[in-house]
Amino acid sequence: MTTPAHPDVGSIATHPDAFEVFYREHLETVQRFVARRVADPHLAADLTAEVFLAAVDSASSYRPDRGAPAAWLVGVARHVLSTEFRHQSRDRAVLRRISGRRLLDPDSLSRIEERIDAEREARELYDALASLPPRDRALMELIALDGLSVVEAAAVLGVAPGTARVRLHRSRARVQSQLRPRTLEVLS
């Protein structure tokens, strides 16, 4: 997943125009990431917004030497979704915030549902990845689902690229042995 060089990711926190350019450039990447992991369109919309809010809050932490802005943003998205899933497991009642979810108009809801349907096969792959240890699953997600290079994924996870390559090789073999033949094409 290569994206054009962004002038200064740190400026998205202080310059609305820079944020708008950043948002438009990376919205589809974030929506795809979220839609592969969440089947509820209301929650997907909320989490997409939370990813960009978290990106604004942590814009000063972006380091260009560790990867492209898109790879950094996927790391932010992983953290946001991980936090959400932890909250879900602790207290299911908190998710019943229906009043805020009714703010979606029918067209927006329809677009989010279409995105979720389009990513259904990717969610099947994600389910197959559940058999991997968390660190290996995260690596496979970043490469196979989100399109990051091995070097970018290694930077997001804080491991050496060589270590990431070895983990990727072993993880692919394990996941391929568990997938239906139709889903194997996604990994290629």
SULURHU-V929557 format. One record per backbone hydrogen bond with DSSP energy under -1.0 kcal/mol. CO is the residue of the C=O (numbers start at 1). NH is the residue of the N-H. E is the energy in kcal/mol with one decimal. If there is no record, write none. Layout:
# SULURHU-V929557
CO|NH|E  CO|NH|E
This chain:
# SULURHU-V929557
8|11|-1.7  9|12|-1.9  10|13|-1.0  11|14|-1.1  11|15|-2.6  15|19|-2.2  16|20|-2.5  17|21|-2.1  18|22|-2.4  19|23|-3.3  20|24|-2.6  21|25|-2.1  22|26|-1.7  23|27|-1.6  26|30|-2.1  27|31|-2.9  28|32|-2.6  29|33|-2.2  30|34|-2.6  31|35|-2.9  32|36|-1.7  34|37|-1.5  34|38|-1.5  40|44|-2.5  41|45|-2.1  42|46|-2.3  43|47|-2.9  44|48|-2.2  45|49|-2.0  46|50|-2.4  47|51|-2.2  48|52|-1.6  49|53|-2.2  50|54|-2.7  51|55|-2.2  52|56|-2.1  53|57|-2.4  54|58|-2.0  56|59|-1.0  58|61|-2.2  59|62|-1.4  63|66|-2.1  64|67|-1.1  68|72|-2.0  69|73|-2.7  70|74|-2.1  71|75|-1.8  72|76|-2.1  73|77|-2.7  74|78|-2.7  75|79|-2.0  76|80|-2.4  77|81|-2.8  78|82|-2.5  79|83|-2.4  80|84|-2.2  81|85|-2.7  82|86|-2.1  83|87|-2.2  84|88|-2.3  85|89|-2.0  86|90|-1.7  87|91|-2.5  92|95|-1.1  93|96|-1.6  96|98|-1.5  98|102|-1.2  101|104|-1.2  105|109|-2.5  106|110|-2.4  107|111|-2.3  108|112|-2.3  109|113|-2.5  110|114|-2.4  111|115|-2.1  112|116|-2.4  113|117|-2.5  114|118|-2.4  115|119|-1.3  117|120|-1.5  119|123|-1.8  120|124|-1.6  121|125|-2.0  122|126|-2.4  123|127|-2.2  124|128|-1.9  125|129|-1.8  127|130|-1.0  128|131|-1.2  129|132|-2.1  133|137|-2.7  134|138|-2.4  135|139|-1.5  136|140|-2.4  137|141|-2.6  138|142|-2.3  139|143|-1.9  140|144|-2.8  141|145|-1.2  141|146|-2.2  142|148|-2.7  149|153|-2.8  150|154|-2.5  151|155|-2.0  152|156|-2.3  153|157|-2.3  154|158|-1.2  154|159|-2.3  160|164|-2.3  161|165|-2.2  162|166|-1.9  163|167|-2.4  164|168|-2.6  165|169|-2.2  166|170|-2.1  167|171|-2.6  168|172|-2.7  169|173|-1.6  170|174|-1.8  171|175|-2.7  172|176|-2.9  173|177|-1.3  175|178|-1.7  175|179|-1.1  180|184|-1.1  183|186|-1.5
